[in-house]
Amino acid sequence: MKFGYRDRIILMVVIVLVIFGVGIFGFIKPQRDKMKKAEQQLATASADWDMQLREFDRIEPIQKKIDRKYNEGAEFAEKFTDEMTDVELDEFLRNEFVNTEDMIEDEAKVRNSVSLNADTTSSVSYFYYTPNIVTYPLFEYADLDGSLADSIAEKMRESELLSKRAPQTVGTGTASLVIQMKKENLMNLLDRVDQYAKSHNDAMMITSVNVDDFNFNKDLGEEEGAANNQPQLDEEGNPIEAAAPKNDENADDETRKDYSNVTINYKVLYVQEPTKPELGDKYDPTIWDGNEWKDVVFEGETTE
């Protein structure tokens, strides 16, 4: 079959179109699709990388925030007493407040058994001051511009906000002990507790003190005549010394002149100190400069 010039031209055009179509759909289009897919992946990866860099930039502020919160918690916990067991609490009370020089010198004695409970909790409310606002009809009538009402609201704002805060539960240790002591011993003991709490910045307190005889048995052993400064005389006119009270060291009900049994209820508050978090190294944004970081292989990863 013989093609004319016109037919050959048409055939060549068709062949070129076929080759061109095969090239487009067989080679160019797949590569173009791959390029579009790669561009989409690059855009997604770039967005993820930018987000990751922003997360990296937050490392240092977060480290500082954690460190600040830890320091605040540690400082807050220092205002409370270190947590103790019953045995430790008993030893602490005896060493710091009972077995002291004046107590030993005056032969103060712990009566009965000491009640201890170092493993409990208690609720602590926020302390705040509520101002006393006095109003009356003429006061209200004088508030022509509302400024007096605004002033009252400003004064009450702090107490109103703090009153809405829920009480906090903290660890608590309690002790109740009865000590036969002199009045001076009692005053010294209360002062020691106060000074220890202030000097050690501890949360401890005496919740109650009950004295059996507020006169501390000063009149014990004195006869009625002695009460009127009239000493008793024997048959020869010599003064009779008042018999000293019996001192039975094993008797819990022993009564001694100038001494009284004092029941002291003691309370201490515990707050757990925060644990120190591992913050890691300080973040250095310059590590992403260059391409060295791209060759880093992390544990568990493999390279082809």
SULGI-V30282 format. One record per residue. N is the residue number from 1. RES is the residue in one letter. PHI is phi in whole degrees, 0 to 359 (none if undefined). NEAR is the number of other ideal C-beta (glycine too) atoms within 12 Angstrom. D_LAST is the distance of its C-alpha to the last C-alpha in Angstrom with 2 decimals. Layout:
N;RES;PHI;NEAR;D_LAST
N;RES;PHI;NEAR;D_LAST
This chain:
1;M;none;6;58.58
2;K;253;6;59.21
3;F;267;12;57.61
4;G;279;10;59.54
5;Y;299;10;58.28
6;R;296;10;57.84
7;D;294;13;55.93
8;R;296;14;53.65
9;I;296;13;52.89
10;I;297;14;52.16
11;L;296;16;49.94
12;M;295;15;47.97
13;V;297;14;47.55
14;V;297;15;46.37
15;I;298;14;43.88
16;V;297;14;42.54
17;L;296;14;42.30
18;V;296;15;40.49
19;I;299;15;38.02
20;F;297;16;37.65
21;G;296;15;37.20
22;V;297;15;34.64
23;G;297;16;32.76
24;I;294;16;33.00
25;F;279;15;32.13
26;G;267;14;29.77
27;F;234;15;27.76
28;I;291;15;28.90
29;K;296;16;29.20
30;P;301;15;25.74
31;Q;291;15;24.27
32;R;294;16;26.67
33;D;298;15;25.75
34;K;297;14;22.05
35;M;293;14;23.20
36;K;296;14;25.43
37;K;296;14;22.78
38;A;294;14;20.45
39;E;297;14;23.53
40;Q;296;14;24.24
41;Q;296;15;20.78
42;L;296;14;21.15
43;A;296;14;24.62
44;T;295;14;23.60
45;A;296;14;20.78
46;S;295;14;23.32
47;A;296;14;25.94
48;D;296;14;23.76
49;W;294;17;22.81
50;D;298;15;26.51
51;M;295;14;27.50
52;Q;294;15;25.06
53;L;296;17;26.51
54;R;296;14;29.94
55;E;295;16;29.04
56;F;298;22;27.88
57;D;296;17;31.20
58;R;276;17;33.01
59;I;300;22;31.70
60;E;296;19;34.42
61;P;300;17;37.27
62;I;293;19;36.24
63;Q;301;21;36.10
64;K;295;16;39.54
65;K;294;16;40.87
66;I;298;22;39.76
67;D;297;21;41.24
68;R;294;17;44.41
69;K;296;19;44.78
70;Y;297;21;44.34
71;N;297;18;46.98
72;E;296;16;49.29
73;G;294;21;48.93
74;A;294;20;49.50
75;E;295;16;52.50
76;F;294;20;53.88
77;A;294;25;53.50
78;E;294;19;55.39
79;K;280;23;58.43
80;F;243;32;58.61
81;T;278;34;59.38
82;D;297;25;56.84
83;E;295;26;56.67
84;M;228;28;58.91
85;T;278;17;59.83
86;D;301;20;63.47
87;V;296;15;64.03
88;E;295;22;62.46
89;L;295;35;64.50
90;D;297;28;67.66
91;E;296;19;67.05
92;F;297;30;66.25
93;L;296;39;69.49
94;R;293;24;71.62
95;N;288;15;70.25
96;E;271;28;70.23
97;F;234;37;73.23
98;V;255;34;75.43
99;N;275;21;75.69
100;T;257;24;76.66
101;E;300;12;79.47
102;D;291;22;81.99
103;M;294;29;81.26
104;I;292;14;81.77
105;E;296;14;84.85
106;D;269;23;86.45
107;E;57;19;85.47
108;A;292;35;83.66
109;K;229;31;82.57
110;V;278;29;79.90
111;R;260;28;81.66
112;N;59;16;80.35
113;S;263;12;76.64
114;V;274;28;74.00
115;S;269;21;72.08
116;L;231;28;68.38
117;N;208;23;65.46
118;A;262;30;62.29
119;D;240;17;59.96
120;T;218;21;60.90
121;T;228;21;60.13
122;S;211;23;62.26
123;S;260;14;62.07
124;V;243;22;62.41
125;S;269;15;63.52
126;Y;289;17;63.07
127;F;267;13;66.05
128;Y;208;16;67.44
129;Y;259;13;70.81
130;T;254;16;72.64
131;P;293;16;75.28
132;N;268;10;78.73
133;I;260;18;79.59
134;V;258;11;83.30
135;T;232;17;84.32
136;Y;203;11;87.67
137;P;307;8;89.18
138;L;294;10;90.39
139;F;297;15;86.96
140;E;292;15;85.37
141;Y;293;10;88.05
142;A;284;14;87.41
143;D;274;18;83.76
144;L;287;10;84.56
145;D;252;9;81.18
146;G;80;12;78.93
147;S;291;12;77.86
148;L;293;21;79.33
149;A;295;18;77.32
150;D;296;13;74.15
151;S;296;17;74.97
152;I;295;21;75.41
153;A;298;18;72.10
154;E;294;15;70.36
155;K;293;19;71.97
156;M;271;21;70.95
157;R;299;17;67.36
158;E;297;18;65.80
159;S;294;21;67.65
160;E;293;18;66.89
161;L;292;13;63.13
162;L;291;17;63.06
163;S;293;17;65.27
164;K;272;13;62.59
165;R;283;15;59.99
166;A;285;11;59.57
167;P;299;15;60.53
168;Q;254;18;57.78
169;T;268;16;57.63
170;V;230;25;57.35
171;G;290;30;57.77
172;T;220;31;61.38
173;G;238;38;63.41
174;T;232;32;67.17
175;A;213;39;69.97
176;S;228;28;73.69
177;L;220;32;76.04
178;V;249;27;79.79
179;I;237;38;81.10
180;Q;273;38;84.76
181;M;210;40;85.09
182;K;276;30;87.30
183;K;299;25;87.07
184;E;297;20;85.77
185;N;298;33;83.01
186;L;296;35;81.93
187;M;298;19;81.88
188;N;295;24;79.90
189;L;296;34;77.36
190;L;298;26;76.78
191;D;293;19;76.47
192;R;295;29;73.93
193;V;298;34;71.72
194;D;297;18;71.95
195;Q;293;17;71.23
196;Y;296;26;68.32
197;A;298;25;66.71
198;K;287;15;67.16
199;S;289;13;66.10
200;H;260;20;62.99
201;N;55;17;62.20
202;D;256;28;62.26
203;A;262;28;63.15
204;M;220;36;66.10
205;M;201;27;69.58
206;I;265;29;72.88
207;T;277;20;73.33
208;S;197;16;76.93
209;V;227;26;79.71
210;N;238;19;82.70
211;V;258;25;85.66
212;D;297;22;88.23
213;D;229;23;91.07
214;F;291;14;90.69
215;N;271;16;93.70
216;F;52;27;91.85
217;N;51;24;94.99
218;K;293;19;96.89
219;D;267;17;100.22
220;L;296;24;99.39
221;G;88;20;102.28
222;E;269;24;104.76
223;E;276;19;108.06
224;E;299;12;109.81
225;G;296;14;112.10
226;A;293;20;109.17
227;A;295;15;107.83
228;N;258;10;110.98
229;N;59;11;110.78
230;Q;246;13;113.66
231;P;293;18;112.69
232;Q;288;20;114.24
233;L;243;14;117.03
234;D;275;10;118.30
235;E;297;7;122.00
236;E;267;7;122.55
237;G;87;9;120.95
238;N;273;10;117.70
239;P;294;15;114.42
240;I;262;18;112.31
241;E;288;14;108.59
242;A;295;18;106.36
243;A;294;14;104.68
244;A;293;11;101.05
245;P;296;18;98.77
246;K;294;15;97.45
247;N;242;18;93.98
248;D;256;12;92.30
249;E;296;12;88.74
250;N;266;10;87.75
251;A;264;15;89.25
252;D;288;15;86.88
253;D;264;15;89.87
254;E;300;21;91.37
255;T;245;25;92.82
256;R;235;30;93.24
257;K;298;23;95.14
258;D;71;25;92.98
259;Y;240;32;89.98
260;S;214;32;88.52
261;N;285;30;85.73
262;V;240;34;82.98
263;T;266;26;80.18
264;I;243;35;77.06
265;N;254;25;74.09
266;Y;244;39;70.93
267;K;220;33;67.64
268;V;226;38;64.29
269;L;248;33;61.21
270;Y;246;32;57.57
271;V;223;27;54.42
272;Q;296;18;50.98
273;E;287;21;49.25
274;P;294;19;45.75
275;T;283;12;42.76
276;K;276;13;40.78
277;P;284;17;37.35
278;E;273;10;34.28
279;L;270;19;33.57
280;G;79;13;30.70
281;D;286;10;30.43
282;K;292;16;31.94
283;Y;287;20;29.67
284;D;243;14;29.10
285;P;293;16;28.25
286;T;285;11;27.62
287;I;294;17;24.21
288;W;272;18;22.85
289;D;289;10;24.39
290;G;83;10;22.08
291;N;244;9;18.29
292;E;298;10;17.60
293;W;294;15;17.14
294;K;290;12;14.17
295;D;268;10;12.12
296;V;287;13;13.39
297;V;251;11;11.33
298;F;276;9;13.87
299;E;299;6;14.81
300;G;96;6;13.36
301;E;269;9;10.12
302;T;232;7;6.65
303;T;246;9;3.75
304;E;271;4;0.00
